[in-house]
Amino acid sequence: MPIQIYNTLSRKKEPFIPRDPGCVSIYVCGITPYDDSHLGHAVPSIIWDAIRRFLEFRGYQVQLVQNFTDVDDKVIARAQKTGEEVLVISHRYAQEYLEAMDALGVKRAHVYPRVSQEIPAIIEMVEGLIEKNHAYVVDGDVYFDITTFPEYGKLSGQRLDELESGTRLAVDERKRHAMDFAVWKSAKPGEPAWDSPWGKGRPGWHIECSAMALKYLGNQFDLHGGGVDLVFPHHENEVAQSEAYTGTPPFARCWVHNGLLQVKDEKMSKSLGNFTPLTELLERYPAGVIRFYVLSSHYRSPLQYSEEKLQEASRGWERLLTAVDNLSHLIDSVAKIEVPTDVRDEPLNGKAVQIIGELTEAVAAARTKFINAMEDDFNTASAIAALFELARSINTFEGQMVEMTDSERRQSLEILQEAEDVFEQLGGDVLGLIDRKALISGSDELVDELIELLINVRQRAREQKDWATADLIRDELSRLGVKLEDSPLGTRWKL
């Protein structure tokens, strides 16, 4: 079925039909880099990383643009407080953000435009709005005239008269309408400024994203993303100024908004001071745990933050990795089974046909359920549930293998490898939850070989009924943090 995406503009799920066949263009509002990055910044980045990976998995060529608002009131306030240059501060925190995203396994955007480097494109757009009588100049400031855009409010679902009556704004007699917003601000002492036809100044907040999206993706690009807190006024104003400028709506074909990360029902933010820097969080939890925590909820739902929630995510992620690790050991054990040539391809008996057939169906069902979940408005929570269902089916299969001959077990290798491919391709490549490095928990090749050697010595001791030696090896390995698990197909281990 075609991918269905909930469009904030239409308030319903719609079939995804890209502007350019086989290609997907995405613009995501990025951060204002004036302080340490926190989990609230990671949430949309992880969500869009999963969306992008799934679209690429489905064969699309994706172009993802994510901006940095490196010139903003918050950065300027930080510079005035510390005495540093505005762009020095924003560059440092933008780089910190990128490094944190790298650590979280978030693929880098194709372009990271910065406001300070896109001034010519912004000025060109402001000039166009003035020429078309959608903006006007007052004392070096330029305002967008919202009365010239009759559809103002269509994204947020609010009417102009309701917005005006419900908003407490300081009255600016220079504006034609109380809700008019600045697309260019005249220079103030101590603030960065650039030359423009209206005198020195800097861009308004909303015009930046419009200009950068149009420059790098063109009009009517496919997906525009951001937090639900940006629907109004930021994205509403983007729609108005962009469609007034181009004259050919829509500016973005589909608006996709994620729920916010909340701490005790408040948005996690720097201004509220209720955040933990990502660098500290990544010291306490593996990246996979943080990704699992974010993707275990639907992207449009608010995400509640607490230490307990992260610990719960840690347990879930570890269960998933353990299932994949156990499957890997099972495959190794089955691959080592030596079957005489004359019975290697003997027909499966009725019970074995049933057992292998059930696993075959479970693998196919997991893949189908995963893809269907992601095609239904990128439901990562249901996609993860499909992986856990497969893990349970494999556990059941392993328990039933005692009823199979060596030849039958050997013939199950292909479907076990297909199950492993599902985990690695869908859980790993698409959701970024399964990393082969994480599965070995830092052990190197020599450690692997030494542990396998001890397991073989223990097995010899068990065969000779030397239980004291076998138990000693097991207990000493346990003391060192190596857990042994005996199964009908041999012993597997994990750190």
C-alpha positions as CSV (number, residue, x, y, z in Angstrom):
1,M,0.0,0.0,0.0
2,P,1.2,3.6,-0.4
3,I,2.7,5.4,2.6
4,Q,0.1,7.3,4.6
5,I,1.3,10.4,6.4
6,Y,-0.7,12.6,8.8
7,N,-0.7,16.2,7.3
8,T,-1.2,18.9,9.9
9,L,-2.6,21.1,7.1
10,S,-5.5,18.8,6.2
11,R,-5.7,17.2,9.7
12,K,-5.9,13.7,8.2
13,K,-3.7,11.0,6.9
14,E,-3.0,11.3,3.2
15,P,-1.3,9.0,0.6
16,F,2.3,10.1,0.1
17,I,2.8,11.2,-3.5
18,P,6.2,12.9,-3.9
19,R,6.7,16.0,-6.1
20,D,9.4,14.2,-8.1
21,P,8.9,10.5,-8.7
22,G,11.4,8.4,-6.7
23,C,12.7,11.4,-4.8
24,V,11.7,12.9,-1.4
25,S,12.5,16.4,-0.4
26,I,12.5,17.2,3.4
27,Y,13.0,20.4,5.4
28,V,13.3,20.1,9.2
29,C,13.5,23.1,11.5
30,G,16.8,22.8,13.4
31,I,18.0,24.2,16.7
32,T,19.0,27.6,17.8
33,P,22.6,26.8,19.0
34,Y,23.2,29.0,22.1
35,D,23.6,26.3,24.8
36,D,24.2,22.6,25.4
37,S,22.0,20.2,23.3
38,H,19.5,18.2,25.3
39,L,17.2,15.2,24.8
40,G,14.4,17.5,23.5
41,H,16.7,18.3,20.5
42,A,17.5,14.6,19.9
43,V,13.8,13.6,19.8
44,P,12.9,15.2,16.4
45,S,16.4,14.3,15.0
46,I,15.9,10.6,15.9
47,I,12.3,10.6,14.5
48,W,13.4,12.1,11.2
49,D,16.4,9.8,11.0
50,A,14.0,6.8,11.2
51,I,11.7,8.4,8.7
52,R,14.5,9.1,6.3
53,R,16.0,5.6,6.7
54,F,12.6,4.0,6.0
55,L,12.1,6.1,2.9
56,E,15.5,5.1,1.7
57,F,14.7,1.5,2.5
58,R,11.6,1.8,0.3
59,G,13.8,2.9,-2.6
60,Y,13.5,6.7,-2.5
61,Q,16.3,9.1,-3.0
62,V,16.0,11.5,0.0
63,Q,17.2,15.1,0.2
64,L,17.1,16.3,3.8
65,V,17.8,19.9,4.8
66,Q,18.0,21.0,8.4
67,N,18.9,24.6,9.4
68,F,20.8,26.2,12.2
69,T,19.3,29.5,13.5
70,D,22.7,30.9,14.3
71,V,21.5,34.5,14.5
72,D,18.6,34.9,17.0
73,D,17.6,36.8,20.1
74,K,18.7,34.0,22.4
75,V,22.2,33.7,20.8
76,I,22.5,37.5,21.0
77,A,21.5,37.5,24.7
78,R,24.1,34.8,25.4
79,A,26.8,36.8,23.6
80,Q,25.9,40.0,25.5
81,K,26.1,38.1,28.8
82,T,29.4,36.3,28.1
83,G,31.2,38.9,25.9
84,E,31.7,36.3,23.1
85,E,30.9,36.9,19.5
86,V,27.5,35.6,18.4
87,L,28.7,33.4,15.6
88,V,31.5,32.0,17.8
89,I,28.9,30.8,20.3
90,S,26.5,29.4,17.7
91,H,29.3,27.6,15.8
92,R,30.5,25.9,19.0
93,Y,27.0,24.7,20.1
94,A,26.1,23.7,16.5
95,Q,29.2,21.5,16.3
96,E,28.4,20.0,19.7
97,Y,24.9,19.2,18.5
98,L,26.3,17.5,15.3
99,E,28.7,15.4,17.4
100,A,25.9,14.3,19.7
101,M,23.8,13.3,16.7
102,D,26.7,11.3,15.3
103,A,26.9,9.5,18.7
104,L,23.1,8.7,18.5
105,G,23.6,7.2,15.0
106,V,21.6,10.0,13.3
107,K,22.6,10.3,9.7
108,R,23.8,13.8,8.8
109,A,21.5,16.0,6.7
110,H,22.5,16.7,3.2
111,V,22.7,20.4,3.9
112,Y,22.9,22.4,7.1
113,P,22.2,26.0,6.1
114,R,22.9,28.7,8.6
115,V,21.1,32.0,8.7
116,S,24.3,34.0,8.8
117,Q,25.4,32.4,5.5
118,E,22.1,32.8,3.7
119,I,21.5,36.6,4.0
120,P,21.4,37.3,0.2
121,A,18.6,34.7,-0.3
122,I,16.7,36.2,2.6
123,I,17.0,39.7,1.4
124,E,15.9,38.6,-2.1
125,M,12.8,37.1,-0.7
126,V,12.0,40.2,1.4
127,E,12.4,42.3,-1.7
128,G,10.0,40.1,-3.6
129,L,7.4,40.4,-0.8
130,I,7.6,44.2,-0.9
131,E,7.4,44.3,-4.7
132,K,4.2,42.2,-4.5
133,N,2.7,44.4,-1.8
134,H,2.8,41.7,0.8
135,A,5.3,43.5,3.0
136,Y,6.0,47.1,3.9
137,V,8.9,49.1,5.3
138,V,8.8,51.2,8.5
139,D,11.9,52.9,9.9
140,G,14.2,50.2,8.6
141,D,12.0,47.3,9.7
142,V,10.0,45.2,7.2
143,Y,6.7,43.7,8.2
144,F,4.6,41.1,6.4
145,D,1.0,42.3,6.0
146,I,-1.1,39.3,6.9
147,T,-4.3,41.0,5.6
148,T,-2.9,40.4,2.1
149,F,-3.0,36.6,2.6
150,P,-6.6,35.6,3.1
151,E,-5.8,32.0,4.1
152,Y,-3.7,33.1,7.1
153,G,-4.4,30.6,9.9
154,K,-5.1,27.6,7.7
155,L,-2.2,25.5,9.1
156,S,-3.0,26.0,12.8
157,G,-6.8,26.1,12.2
158,Q,-7.2,29.5,13.7
159,R,-9.1,32.4,12.3
160,L,-7.5,35.8,12.1
161,D,-10.1,37.6,14.2
162,E,-9.8,34.9,16.9
163,L,-6.0,35.2,16.9
164,E,-6.2,39.0,17.2
165,S,-8.7,39.0,20.1
166,G,-6.9,36.2,21.9
167,T,-3.4,37.6,21.7
168,R,-1.9,40.0,24.1
169,L,0.6,42.0,22.1
170,A,2.3,45.2,22.8
171,V,0.7,47.7,20.5
172,D,3.0,48.9,17.8
173,E,1.4,51.8,16.0
174,R,3.7,51.5,13.1
175,K,2.2,48.2,12.0
176,R,-0.9,48.0,9.8
177,H,-2.3,45.0,11.7
178,A,-1.4,43.8,15.2
179,M,-0.5,40.4,13.9
180,D,1.9,41.6,11.2
181,F,5.3,40.1,11.8
182,A,8.8,41.2,11.1
183,V,10.7,39.7,8.1
184,W,13.6,42.1,8.5
185,K,14.7,43.9,11.7
186,S,16.7,47.2,11.8
187,A,20.0,47.1,13.5
188,K,20.3,47.6,17.2
189,P,23.5,48.5,19.1
190,G,25.6,45.4,19.9
191,E,23.7,43.1,17.5
192,P,25.1,41.5,14.3
193,A,23.8,43.3,11.2
194,W,24.1,43.1,7.4
195,D,23.6,45.7,4.7
196,S,20.2,45.7,3.0
197,P,18.1,48.0,0.8
198,W,16.4,49.2,4.1
199,G,19.6,49.8,6.0
200,K,21.6,47.6,8.3
201,G,19.7,44.9,10.0
202,R,19.1,41.2,10.4
203,P,16.4,38.7,9.3
204,G,13.2,38.1,11.3
205,W,12.8,34.6,12.7
206,H,10.2,33.2,10.2
207,I,11.6,34.4,6.9
208,E,14.8,32.4,7.4
209,C,13.3,28.9,7.0
210,S,11.2,30.0,4.0
211,A,14.2,31.4,2.2
212,M,16.4,28.4,2.9
213,A,13.8,25.8,2.1
214,L,13.0,27.4,-1.2
215,K,16.7,27.8,-2.1
216,Y,17.7,24.2,-1.4
217,L,14.5,22.3,-2.1
218,G,12.4,24.5,-4.4
219,N,8.7,25.3,-4.1
220,Q,6.2,22.6,-3.2
221,F,8.8,20.3,-1.6
222,D,7.4,17.1,0.0
223,L,7.7,17.2,3.8
224,H,8.2,20.0,6.3
225,G,9.0,18.9,9.8
226,G,9.2,20.3,13.3
227,G,7.8,20.2,16.8
228,V,4.1,20.8,17.4
229,D,5.1,23.9,19.2
230,L,6.2,25.4,15.9
231,V,2.8,25.2,14.2
232,F,2.0,28.7,15.4
233,P,3.3,31.2,14.8
234,H,6.5,29.9,13.1
235,H,5.1,27.5,10.5
236,E,1.9,29.5,10.0
237,N,4.0,32.5,9.1
238,E,6.2,30.4,6.9
239,V,3.1,29.3,4.9
240,A,1.8,32.9,4.5
241,Q,5.0,34.5,3.4
242,S,6.2,31.7,1.2
243,E,2.9,31.2,-0.7
244,A,2.5,35.0,-1.0
245,Y,6.0,35.2,-2.4
246,T,5.8,32.3,-4.9
247,G,2.1,32.7,-5.8
248,T,1.9,28.9,-6.4
249,P,0.8,27.0,-3.3
250,P,1.5,24.8,-1.5
251,F,4.8,25.9,-0.1
252,A,5.2,22.4,1.5
253,R,3.0,19.5,0.3
254,C,2.8,17.9,3.8
255,W,3.4,19.2,7.3
256,V,4.6,16.7,9.8
257,H,4.8,17.7,13.5
258,N,6.2,15.6,16.3
259,G,5.0,15.7,19.9
260,L,7.2,17.4,22.5
261,L,9.4,15.9,25.2
262,Q,7.9,16.7,28.5
263,V,9.2,16.8,32.1
264,K,6.3,16.6,34.6
265,D,4.0,17.9,31.9
266,E,6.2,20.8,30.9
267,K,8.2,21.1,27.7
268,M,11.9,20.2,28.1
269,S,13.7,23.4,27.3
270,K,16.8,25.5,28.1
271,S,14.7,28.5,29.2
272,L,13.0,26.3,31.9
273,G,16.3,24.8,33.0
274,N,14.7,21.3,33.1
275,F,17.1,19.5,30.9
276,T,20.1,17.2,31.0
277,P,22.8,17.9,28.4
278,L,23.0,15.1,25.8
279,T,26.7,14.6,26.5
280,E,25.9,13.6,30.1
281,L,23.0,11.4,29.0
282,L,25.2,9.6,26.6
283,E,27.7,8.9,29.4
284,R,24.9,7.0,31.3
285,Y,23.1,5.3,28.5
286,P,24.1,3.7,25.2
287,A,22.8,5.5,22.1
288,G,20.5,2.5,21.3
289,V,18.7,3.0,24.6
290,I,17.9,6.6,23.8
291,R,16.8,5.7,20.2
292,F,14.6,2.9,21.6
293,Y,13.1,5.4,24.2
294,V,12.1,7.9,21.4
295,L,10.9,5.3,18.8
296,S,8.9,3.3,21.3
297,S,6.2,6.0,21.1
298,H,4.4,7.3,18.0
299,Y,6.1,10.5,16.8
300,R,2.9,12.6,17.2
301,S,2.5,11.6,20.8
302,P,4.0,13.7,23.7
303,L,7.0,11.9,25.2
304,Q,7.3,11.9,29.0
305,Y,10.8,12.1,30.4
306,S,12.0,10.5,33.6
307,E,14.9,8.4,34.7
308,E,12.4,5.5,35.2
309,K,11.3,5.8,31.5
310,L,14.9,5.6,30.3
311,Q,15.6,2.6,32.5
312,E,12.5,0.9,31.1
313,A,13.7,1.7,27.6
314,S,17.1,0.3,28.6
315,R,15.5,-3.0,29.6
316,G,13.5,-3.2,26.4
317,W,16.5,-2.4,24.2
318,E,18.6,-5.1,26.0
319,R,15.8,-7.7,25.5
320,L,15.9,-6.9,21.8
321,L,19.7,-7.1,21.6
322,T,19.7,-10.3,23.6
323,A,17.2,-11.9,21.2
324,V,19.4,-11.0,18.2
325,D,22.5,-12.2,20.0
326,N,20.9,-15.5,20.9
327,L,19.8,-15.9,17.3
328,S,23.3,-15.3,16.1
329,H,24.6,-18.0,18.5
330,L,21.8,-20.3,17.4
331,I,22.8,-19.8,13.7
332,D,26.5,-20.5,14.6
333,S,25.5,-23.7,16.4
334,V,23.3,-24.9,13.5
335,A,26.0,-24.1,11.0
336,K,28.5,-26.2,12.9
337,I,26.3,-29.3,12.8
338,E,28.0,-32.0,10.7
339,V,25.5,-34.1,8.8
340,P,26.6,-37.2,6.7
341,T,26.2,-36.7,3.0
342,D,23.7,-39.5,2.7
343,V,21.2,-37.9,5.1
344,R,22.0,-34.2,4.5
345,D,18.9,-33.6,2.3
346,E,16.6,-36.2,3.8
347,P,12.9,-35.1,3.6
348,L,11.6,-33.4,6.7
349,N,9.2,-35.3,8.8
350,G,5.7,-34.0,9.6
351,K,6.7,-32.3,12.9
352,A,9.8,-30.7,11.4
353,V,7.8,-29.4,8.5
354,Q,5.3,-27.8,10.9
355,I,8.0,-26.3,13.1
356,I,10.1,-24.8,10.3
357,G,6.9,-23.7,8.5
358,E,5.7,-21.8,11.6
359,L,9.0,-19.9,11.8
360,T,8.9,-19.2,8.1
361,E,5.4,-17.7,8.5
362,A,6.6,-15.7,11.6
363,V,9.6,-14.2,9.7
364,A,7.3,-13.2,6.7
365,A,4.7,-11.8,9.1
366,A,7.3,-9.7,11.1
367,R,8.6,-8.1,7.9
368,T,5.1,-7.4,6.7
369,K,3.9,-6.0,10.0
370,F,7.0,-3.8,10.3
371,I,6.6,-2.3,6.8
372,N,2.9,-1.8,7.3
373,A,3.4,-0.1,10.6
374,M,6.0,2.3,9.0
375,E,3.8,2.9,6.0
376,D,1.0,3.9,8.4
377,D,2.3,7.3,9.4
378,F,5.7,6.0,10.5
379,N,4.4,4.1,13.5
380,T,7.8,3.1,14.9
381,A,6.2,1.7,18.1
382,S,4.2,-0.9,16.2
383,A,7.3,-1.6,14.1
384,I,9.3,-2.4,17.2
385,A,6.5,-4.6,18.4
386,A,6.7,-6.7,15.2
387,L,10.4,-7.3,16.0
388,F,9.6,-8.6,19.5
389,E,6.9,-10.9,18.1
390,L,9.6,-12.4,15.9
391,A,11.9,-12.8,18.9
392,R,9.2,-14.8,20.7
393,S,8.7,-17.0,17.7
394,I,12.4,-17.8,17.5
395,N,12.5,-18.6,21.2
396,T,9.6,-21.0,20.6
397,F,11.4,-22.5,17.6
398,E,14.6,-23.1,19.5
399,G,12.7,-25.0,22.2
400,Q,11.1,-27.2,19.6
401,M,14.4,-28.0,17.9
402,V,15.0,-30.9,20.5
403,E,12.4,-32.8,18.5
404,M,14.3,-32.5,15.2
405,T,17.2,-34.5,13.8
406,D,20.6,-33.0,13.0
407,S,19.7,-33.0,9.3
408,E,16.4,-31.2,10.0
409,R,18.1,-28.7,12.2
410,R,20.7,-28.1,9.5
411,Q,17.9,-27.5,7.0
412,S,16.5,-24.8,9.2
413,L,19.6,-22.7,8.8
414,E,18.3,-20.7,5.8
415,I,15.1,-19.5,7.6
416,L,17.2,-18.6,10.7
417,Q,19.4,-16.5,8.6
418,E,16.4,-14.8,7.0
419,A,15.2,-14.0,10.5
420,E,18.6,-12.5,11.3
421,D,18.3,-10.4,8.1
422,V,15.0,-9.0,9.3
423,F,16.5,-7.9,12.6
424,E,19.6,-6.4,11.0
425,Q,17.8,-4.7,8.1
426,L,14.7,-3.4,9.8
427,G,15.8,-3.1,13.4
428,G,19.3,-2.0,12.4
429,D,19.4,-0.2,9.1
430,V,15.9,1.3,9.4
431,L,15.4,2.1,13.1
432,G,19.1,2.2,14.1
433,L,18.5,0.0,17.2
434,I,20.7,-3.0,16.4
435,D,24.4,-2.5,16.0
436,R,26.7,-5.4,15.6
437,K,29.3,-3.6,17.8
438,A,26.7,-3.3,20.6
439,L,26.0,-7.0,20.4
440,I,29.5,-8.0,21.3
441,S,29.6,-5.2,24.0
442,G,33.1,-4.2,23.3
443,S,34.7,-7.7,23.2
444,D,37.5,-8.2,20.7
445,E,38.4,-11.2,18.6
446,L,40.9,-12.5,21.1
447,V,38.4,-12.4,24.0
448,D,35.9,-14.2,21.9
449,E,38.3,-17.0,21.1
450,L,39.4,-17.3,24.8
451,I,35.9,-17.6,26.0
452,E,35.0,-20.2,23.3
453,L,38.1,-22.1,24.4
454,L,36.9,-22.2,28.0
455,I,33.4,-23.2,26.9
456,N,34.9,-26.2,25.0
457,V,37.0,-27.2,28.0
458,R,33.9,-27.0,30.2
459,Q,32.0,-29.1,27.7
460,R,34.7,-31.8,27.7
461,A,34.6,-31.8,31.5
462,R,30.8,-32.3,31.4
463,E,31.1,-35.2,29.0
464,Q,33.6,-36.8,31.4
465,K,31.1,-36.0,34.3
466,D,33.8,-33.8,35.9
467,W,31.1,-31.5,37.3
468,A,33.4,-29.7,39.7
469,T,35.6,-28.4,36.8
470,A,32.6,-27.5,34.7
471,D,31.0,-25.6,37.5
472,L,34.2,-23.8,38.3
473,I,34.6,-22.6,34.8
474,R,31.0,-21.4,34.7
475,D,31.2,-19.7,38.1
476,E,34.6,-18.0,37.4
477,L,33.3,-16.7,34.0
478,S,30.2,-15.4,35.8
479,R,32.4,-13.6,38.3
480,L,34.1,-11.9,35.4
481,G,30.8,-10.8,33.9
482,V,30.4,-13.6,31.3
483,K,27.1,-15.4,31.5
484,L,26.8,-18.9,30.0
485,E,23.5,-20.3,28.8
486,D,23.2,-24.0,28.0
487,S,20.8,-25.2,25.3
488,P,20.2,-28.4,23.4
489,L,22.4,-27.0,20.6
490,G,25.3,-26.0,22.8
491,T,26.4,-23.3,25.1
492,R,26.3,-19.6,24.2
493,W,27.6,-16.6,26.2
494,K,27.2,-12.9,26.6
495,L,28.8,-10.1,28.6
